[in-house]
Amino acid sequence: MDMPNMSLKKILLVLLLPIAMSGNAYAASVQASVDLGSLADFAVLSSSGITDVPSSEIIGDVGTSPITGAALLLTCAEVDGRIFTVNDAGPLPCRINDPALLTTAVGDMGVAYTDAAGRTSPDSVELAGGELGGLIFEPGLHRWSSTVVISTDVTLQGGPNDVWIFQIAQTLNLATSKRVILAGGARAENVFWQVAGAVTLGVNSHMEGVILAKTNIAMQTHATINGKLFAQTAVTLDQNKVVGLPVATACAAPI
């Protein structure tokens, strides 16, 4: 046997082995983070109201605009942060009437959504037909024109500065008691779920990242998230925990 050829085969085997072992890990490109602008301190922002089955726990600021504060149904005791409204309505005594701040925040919500939706050259398209359960995602840009379902746990594997952007043209559904898991130092503040349809986080499920939803976000009973909920329509809560600030700390000590 030709020794140089044998050595070359050994080198190729060593190089290819890690790829073969990570058969369900999907490598991706380097993505810049989505700039949230004035949204940085918000845990929940909605354009058409926040409903709540008490009691929920929100860590971070909360606001609704342009709908009035009467559509913000959280209590002061449920929010570890500020509650902003556009008029003299909403939970007392903690609500803050600041329509200018909210106008800026809602504008930045639209800008962030457009930024995430407009990223090009995805690293995967229609991966697994939209069934993410059991997959391992390395950082990058992933796109689906279909509904995305997470029926078993999914893992995001990467470092603390890596960015994931998920572009979803229809709905996103996280199944009952299933989890999005961060591994390798990945942080929720660097994970962005841009969803054109409705988002549903199932009973007792756990999400990581910033949800930028064109329509509504529904957290079912006892669902939790390390991250942020930004809905251009409504947010519905049911005895949930939303750890919006500080996101980096939340990642270090997941719910």
N, C-alpha and C positions, 0 to 999 in steps of 0.2 A: 504493500500500500504506500502511496506517495505521502511522505510525512508532512510536507508543507500543506497539502490538501487536508490532511487529517487535522492539523492544527487550526486551519481556517474553519473547519466544521465545528471544532470545539468552541472557537471564539463566537461563531454565529449562534451556537446553542446557548451560550452564556448570555448573549445579548437579547435573545428572543424569549428566554425562559420567563423573565418577569412579566412580559406581555401576555404570555400564555396563562400564567397563574392568575392574572387579573382579568380573566375573560369577561366578567360582568362589570368592569370598571371602565368608564368612558372618559378618555382624556379630552381636554378642551383647551382653547386658546386663552390668552391673557386678556381679561376684560377690565375696563375702568369701572369704578364704582358709579352708581347712579347718584347724582347730587340731589339731596333732599331739601336743600335751601333752608327755609324757615320751618320745615317740618321736623327738624332734628329732635326737638323736645317732645313732640307729640307721640303718644302711644296709639290713640284712636282719633281719626278725623273722618267725618261723614258729611255729605252734602244734603242728605234728606232725613237725618235723624238717627238716634241710637236708642234702641229698645233694650230692656234688661229684665231678666227674671232674677231677682236678688237671691243671694248676694254675690256679686262679682268683685274681683279685685283688679284694679288697673293701676299700674305703676308708670307714670308719665302723664303728660298733658292730654286733655280731651277737648274736642270742639265740634260744633256743627255750623255749617254755613252753605248756602244762604238761608236754609230753613231756620225758623226761630228756635230759641232756647227751650220752648215748650216741648219740642221733639227730642230733647236730650233727657232721657229718663233715668240716668244714673243718679245715685245720691252722693252727697259730699263724702260720706264715710267710705264709699267704695273706691274713691279715686285718691291715690297718693301722688298728687300733682295739681295743676290748675285746670279749671273747667271754664272754657271760653264760649260765650254766646254772642249773637249779633244784636240782642235786645235785652230788655229787662225781664227776662223769663228764664226758667231753668232752675236747677237745684240751688237752694239757699241754705246757709249764707255764703257759700263758697264761690258761686259763679261770678265770672268777670265779664262785663259787657265791653267787648273790644272788636267791633265789626271790621276795622281796618286791618288788624292783625289777622283775622280769619280770612279776609279777602285775599291777602297775600299768601296765606297758607294753602287755601284752596287752589289758587293759581299755581303754586309750586307743586301741588299734588298732580295737577294736569301736566305740568312740565316733566315731572319725574316719570309719569306713566308714558308720555310720548317718547322720552329718552329711551326707556327700557324697551318699548315696543318697536322703536326704530333701529335698534342695533342690527347690523348686517353680518353676513358670513357666519352663520351658525355652525357649530361644531357637530351638531346632530340635528336631524329633521325627522319627525314622526317616529322617534325611537320607541321601540317595543309597542307600537300602536297606541301609545298614550298610557300604558300600564306601567307605572314606575316602581311598583312594589318589588322589593328584593334587589333593586339595582344599586350600584355604587357610582356616584357622579364625582368626577374630578372637576375643578373649576373651569368655567367657560360659558358658552351661550348655547342653549338648547331650545328647539322650537317645535310646536305642535299646532296643526290646524284643527285637531280634534279635541274632544274632551280628554282631560288627564285625570286618571284615577290612581290613588295610592292605596292599594288593598292590603299590602303588608309593609313593614318598615322599609324605609329607603335611607341610604347613607350618603352624606356629602363629605368627601374626603379631601382635605387640603390644608394649607397653612393659614395663619391669621390674617394675611394680606390678600388672600385669593378671593376672587369674586365669581359668583354664580348668578346667571340671569336665565330665568325660565319664561319663555314667551308662549302663552297659551291662548289660542284664538277662541276657544269655547269655555267650558266650565272646568273647575278644579275641585275634586272631591277627595278628602282624606278620610279613610274609613274609620269606623268605630275602633277605638283603643289602639290605633296604629300611630307610628311616630316617624317624624323626620329627625334623623340623628346626625349631629355634627361630629366629625372625627379628625384627628391630626392637628388640632388647634384652630379649625375653621370657626368663624364667628358669624352669628346671626345677622349682624349689621351689614354683612357683605353678601347676603343672599336676597335676591329680588324675584318675586313671583308676579309677573305682569299677566293679568288675566282679563280677557275681554268679557267673559261671561260671569256667572255667579260663582262664589267660593263657598264651599261647605266644609267645615271642620267637624268631624263626627264626634259622637259621645265619647268622652274620655280620651280623645286623641291629643297629640302634641305636635305643634308646628314650630319651625324655626325660620325666621327671616321676615322681610318686609313685604307685605302683600299690597300690591297696587292694582285695585280692582276697578274696572269700568262700571260694574254694576254693584250688587250687594255682597256683603260678607256675613255669613251666618256661622256663629260658633254654637254648636249644640252642647247639651248639658255636660258640664265639667271639662270641656275641651280647654287646652292651654296653649299659649304661644310665647316664645321668647322672640320678640320682634315688634312689628307695628301693623296696624290695620288702617289702610287708607282706601275708603270706598267713595266712588263718585255718586252712589245712591245711599243705601242704608247699611248700618251695622246692627246685627241682632246678637244679643248676649244672653246666656243662660247659665248663671253660676260659674263663670269662667275666670281664668287668671290670664292677664295680659301684662307681660313684663316688658315694657317699652323703654325704660330708662333705668340705669344705663345698659344698653344692649350688650356691650362687651362683657360687663360683669355677669349679666344673665347667662351668657354662653359658658362662662367659667363654672357657673353653678346652675346647671339646667334644672327646670321644674321637674 
